[in-house]
Amino acid sequence: MALNKEFDPLSEVPGLKKMSPFAILAVVLVLLWIFSPFVIIGAGERGVVFNQLHGVEDKILPEGFSFIIPVIERVIKLDVRIRKSDTRSTGASKDLQTVATEIVLNYHLFPDRVNKVFQTIGLEYQKRIIDPAVQEIVKAVTAKFTAEELITKRQFVKDEIKTALHERLMTSHISLDELNITDFQFSKGFNEAIESKQTAEQLALKAQRDLERVKIEGQQKIVQAKAEAESQRIQKETISPIILQLRAIEKWDGKFPQVIGGSGALPFINIDAGSTRK
């Protein structure tokens, strides 16, 4: 049988000849994406390889370009950079005061154990592991301290929560980088009691300072009075009739009185020295 020189392969596929070149290109790209033998892992990520035949593999794909077996292998990307979690826990203190604690923590997945995280926990590890652990540990630690101690021993409370939470997350292949207590919130009655106590302490401190000031002023007056009394005593001991006459002479202006009278006294007449010279 002779081969037709005008043989067109597109005519042998039903409907293919009617497709536009753009549609054919799109189909080719989709097939390449589905059956692609390579994958690109982004910065701060690791690739978990899931094999359709025997499940999660031990190998972990690093950042960059990697080859896989199309159809048989599928890659799940997990972020291993430091992440942030905000959690609010409400519990009771040692003295049965209601306390709401705001916790902010930073954590990351161990890059060499992301396959274990995906296999045992999945992608919702924060919701399944981190949040419940924070709730439980914060309640347990705050119950060891009174409401006042939670404020005065804040750093100690933080360190105890951090240590317990770090040990708990390590079992789930999660590393705790930092933990901060951003807020303690107490009941309205407790806040009012704290304000009243602070006011009373301030008033007591002011009264104590006023008392000390009065004591110091009294002591100053006593010292001043003693000094004045001693001065007067010394003056009395040193004053004599001669000293009194000298002080009177120092104050005399050099003029005699016009008339000096008295019982048994002789009159004294002031004579102008100038008239005698005439």
Secondary structure, 3 states (H helix, E strand, C coil): CCCCCCCCHHHHCCCCCCCCHHHHHHHHHHHHHHCCCEEEECCCEEEEEEECCCEEEEEEECCEEEECCCCCEEEEEEECCCEEEEEEEEEECCCCCEEEEEEEEEEEECHHHHHHHHHHCCCCHHHHHHHHHHHHHHHHHHCCCCHHHHHHCHHHHHHHHHHHHHHHHHCCCEEEEEEEEEEEEECHHHHHHHHHHHHHHHHHHHHHHHHHHHHHHHHHHHHHHHHHHHHHHHHHHHCCHHHHHHHHHHHCCCCCCCCCCCCCCCCCCCCCHHHHHC
